[in-house]
Structure formats: structure tokens, C-alpha cells
Amino acid sequence: MKRLRRKKWVAALALGAMLSSQLGAPLAYAGGRSNDAETKTPIKHVLLIIGENRTFDHVFGAFQPNKGQTVWNLLSEGIINADGTPGPNFGAAQQWQASDTVTYSIHPTKTAPFSTLPPVNTDGAPTNPYLPSISVAESVEPALPISAYGLLTIGGTGLPTHVIDTRFPSNLANGPFDITASISYDDYAGSPVHRFFQMWQQADCDVTKATPRNPSGCQNDLFPWVEISVGAGANGNPQPAGFNDESTHEGALSMGFYDNAEGDVSYFTELAHQYALSDNYHQAIMGGTGANHLAVGYGTTIFYAASDGSPATPPLNQIENPNPQSGTNNWYTQDGYGGGSYVNCADSSQPGVAPIRSYLNSLPYRPFNGGDCQANAYYLVNNYNPGYLGDGTPAPLGPTQFTIPPSQQPNLGLLLTKHKVSWKYYGEGWDNGKEDGETYGGDGGYCNICNPFLYSTQIMTNPALRQNLQGIQQLYADIQNDALPAVSIVKPDGFLDGHPASSKFELFEQFCHKIIDMVQANRSLWQDTAIMITVDEGGGYYDSGYIQPLDFFGDGTRIPLLVVSPHSEGVGVVHDYYDHVSFAKFVERNWKLGETISSYSRDNLPNPVASRTNPYVPENSPAIGDLMEMFRFDKERR
């Protein structure tokens, strides 16, 4: 799905008090020098690079670890064979049809397994490549290695959007399928649904199905059914006449995976063998891009706020209602891209809330409730524009704007500033406070909903703190000039973020390749730096891994996490349980901050105690780790 874009600029706001800082250098503090060097480990710089919308099995389902190590993926589970064909346990990933005609359910009544998967659809994948030539690509896009620009000029489907994708067989077996058995890794493909209530349904969590290996009872067996029954919804519009399995334009995209053994995802596969790979890292929110980036910045999602920062009620058309419309099977009453995105999760009478809360209450442990789901608070669970434009101007609000008001909730940037630890958010497409860089023909460009600090009143009304929001060229300059801050979050533009349909995952690989090469070329910087590579959420793709429900909002499916550092060399596959808020826990511990983002953020959760019989399931749920297991600090490094 395309991300929300700004449509207009409005008048400027009087700005708040200033702290001394300057572009191109870590923040200087009025109270003295920074605490950047005061770390628990040798890591003095951490970069978190966030791509888009891929599960662990989608990317690493055929990955084979180094000798002596294990991994949980499609291959290890016997769901596929080493050549990508169905394996002896293929039936473990069987997908079902279901019936949900009266009240939303996160585990609706299953009716029958699919005989074959619904046909794959082109969805919004481009007929032709977005950029017409290498010279145009080089003039528009600054963030690729020289050898990779040709990737932007190839891979169009050759088919219209929103039709059956005839590049794939029409009779795919009911389970995961090898994408590159039909198309090239260089080719664009469609995008499954990835929204909050849909993801809860896809996971099909039912405690009566719990086992010692899977104590949450999340069966992960309704992915294509959710795609074809509701997809991304339609903003409260009636179900279209003649509705069928192709009407949502998705089919069974969710069951596709890339084949590492055949050279797919080759760069990340190489990094996984050389450094550290987590096979138990999860999207924090059952929802889309915006909510999961908020989890990185706030340790949770945020609520719709009044001008004083207290909870308020959003316009009616923006409140989610996943109850099926009368006469339909799972066609939500109010949902869809740009439509409903808020949920009052404290009120069980609100549509969709009771089924999730009832499931959470049935778990053998008490879910986390540090203060989320406040009374009368409506939380953002999908994608809305942030409350500020890049120059600090408040964004326009209203029932047709799909913009969340400014938030005064605590965030990681404010915590780091308080403790005099330098930080920056580098978003490709940032243009000195504008969000219009790196675009071509309306495509590509800055992801405003991905920047958690654009939502923050304290940051966006402070000119000095706003200078911590910078572009990709500044990242390159800071790496080369030894001016990298202690904590960096890095986001590619829409061409390179790896988002299905609008990007390709190999473009995200190459975006990361350039940054890693630059850091490694600065020998002194490389020695004390950790580069963490992940994606925001699973994109609605299937995954076979364990899900630990933490609270109303998630966790969701596993997603990839690589840690590239001299101190991660040779670590291999790590099984400890993590999600996006683990990044905050790492930063807090490494820089010895001594406090969390807020009293209710997930960084208050304990580190997991793993069972000897099942290292993937914490014995002390709910729990998330701090990523320290992704390193080996006890050995000398070059």
C-alpha cells in the first residue's frame, strides 16, 4: 500500500525554546559535554536501519545456518525442502477458509482448507519500472552503490495493476510457495494486507490450541483468507457488487517466500553467516508501518490527543469497526487505507476490542499493562500522517485529513536528550525541513509516517531538536567526517525501502550495503559501531514462528534482524525473544540511562528467561530482550 503523503502546507507556529546545536555534528548540550562515550559495552555508535514489510520466513525461510547452529524457518520445520519445493511437513502451514458474518473474531470458525491457493494478484505492482534509465536513476536516487542503479530500471510486471498475476501458476499448492520459481528476484510483485485487525485474524490466536511449543495458540493459518475476504478494507464503503476472491486484488501473495539457496537475498544471507541474525525478533504492533515506527520511538503506540496532550475522541469515520457488514463474510464495517485507524482498547464495548481482550485474559500469564489502554484514549494502530510538517508547522486536522494530532507522550529522542546522549533520525528524502526530496513522477520520496519524532510536540516545536532530523546525504557526511551521533535511526525512501509493490527487497539490501561499506571504510568508526537492520512489520506475509502476545497491540509476526559489527562477528543465529522496543532497551542499557521511555512503555518489561527445552518462548512472559545476545563482547575483535 502506498504511504500517506502531504497535500499542503499551512501557516507557521511560534517555536519553543532553543538548545545549542549545529547541523552535521552530534548535539551539544547547554549543561556540558555529552555522555556519548559513557557506555557499558565497546559500542559507541548504533545505527538502526528500518526497511519495509517482510516476515522472517518470507526472507530467510530457506536459510541454512552455519555448521553447529540451528534456525526456526520453513526449511528447518520441514515445510519446504532445500530446493524450495513442498517438504514432508508442508501441511503444517496449510491455510484455511473461515466464516465471520456477525461479530469480529480473531479466531473465526474455520470451514475448510483451500484446495489450492487463490490466484496471486498484481495488486499495485508497477507494469513498468518506476525509473526509465540508469542515468535518470542516478540523478534521482543518491543511496545506492554505483553497481546497483540498474535494479531501478528493470522488473516491471508487464501486466496491468489489480489483475491475476499470470506470471504465477493458477493452481499453487496450499502452503508457502517459492516466489522466484516463477519470477526473478529482480521483479516487482504485489503487496498483501498489513493492518491491525487483519493481522490479528491472520495469526488466528486461540488458547485452546496452545501446546508446550506454542503456548499462545497462534496458528498462523488464515493469511490468504483475510487477503481475499477483506484485504485493506474500503473506508466504510459497502462491499462491491459481484465480490469474489479477486476483488481485493491480493489473492495469496502472503504465502510467497524467497529462496536463499538459489541466490535470493544474497547480501543479507552473507551478512547472516558472517555476523548475527535473530530468528525471534518481532514486529511490535499488529498493524502497519506507522504504528510500528511509533513503537521504535515511543516504546508503544500513541493516542489521539487534545491540545493539552490528554486523550480525546477522533472523528467517527476514523475509528475502526471490524465487525462484518450485514450479509458479508468478514467485510469490515469501517476500515481501510486512510479510513479507520483508532481503537479505544480500554472499552470492551467498542467494536473489535472484546475478542482481543478476551483472548489475552485467557493466557496463562498476565499481559503487560503498564498504562496503555487508558480510559477514553483512542490509540493509533495503522498509518496516519504525523501532527507536524517537517518545518515544525502543525499539520491540518479534521475528518478528511487522516492526521493524528501532535503528541506530548514521552519518546526515545527526549530520553536521550535528557541524558545528553546524541541522536539523529536520518530519513532519505528529507530536504532541510521539507519532505519532497528523491521523488520521480510522484513516486519514491520521504516516508513521513515512518519518523516517530514528527509526531512529537516537544521535538517539533524546538528548532534545536528539529535539527536532529536530517537526510541521507548528511548521514554519509557524518560517517565520513567522524560526526556520527551515538544513536541513529535510518530510513530509506520509497524507492529503496523494500516495500512490496512500490519497491523490491534487493533495493533495500543495496541501500544497507552502501552504508555498511562506508562505515567499514572508516576504520576507527567501524571498531565501535553496531549496524542493526530490520523492517517495520511483516507486511501480511506468512511466518511459521512463535508469537508472544504482550498486550492489546501485539506482538506480531517475526521479522528479520541482522546485527553487523566487529563485536557480532561469528555470532550466528540468536533465539532470544525480541521486538522493536528491544532497540530502546539496548540503548538504555548501553548508555547506562537508568530509566525507560515512560512508565507504560514496553522497555519496562524484563529480559526473557529462555527455557532449555524451548529457547524461543520466555518462561517469564511477557518479556522482551535487550539485544545484548547479538554481540560477543568477551572476545577481542579486529
Summary of the structure (lengths in Angstrom):
residues: 638
radius of gyration: 22.7
end to end distance: 43.2
largest distance: 67.7
contacts: 2387
relative contact order: 0.20
helix: 24%
strand: 15%
